[in-house]
Structure formats: C-alpha cells, structure tokens
Amino acid sequence: MPAESHDDLIAHLVRSSPLSAGEATRVVAEVLGYFAESAEAFVRRRHAELQRRGLTNDRIFEQVSAELAVRRVAPPALSIRQLRRIVYG
C-alpha cells in the first residue's frame, strides 16, 4: 500500500515529531514495507543475518521461530522443519 494513502498518519508524524512531510512519508513507506514482508522472506532474511553473526542453525531456527510469533501480523506457527524447508528448499 503506498504511503500516500496514509495522509493522516503522515500528518500526525509531522505534527508530533521533527520529521518533514517527505521524511514522514519515507518512514511510513519503510514501516509498511517491513510489515508486508512474507513469512518466507522474513525467515530467509533473518537466517542469513543470524548466520553471518556466526549462530548455528539450531540456535537460528529457535530464534526465528520466536521472532515470527511476535511479528505485528504473525503468520501461522511454523515448525523448525518448515523453517528449514523455507531456507534450504
């Protein structure tokens, strides 16, 4: 959904923060994009990020599972096996 359709939110951010209208529009677009990420894309992204930090797959999949459960629009619960299939096919 484009940020332009969220004019009330953008106006609120401009009134209540030091953001300009352009900055507020960009922030809204970023937040909407973040929450629009599919569960599969989130799992792949977080797996890669945590793997780069040196975590083992066992720890990564536990953490990703916990993070999925508290996402704003949480997807259905995924088993560790389902998480592995998303990453490795």
Buried (B, 14 or more C-beta within 10 A) or exposed (E): EEBEEBEEBBEEBBEEEEBEEEBBBBBBBEBBEEEEBEBBEBBBEBBEEBEEEEBEBEEBBBBBBEBBEEEEEEEEEBEEEBBBEBBEE
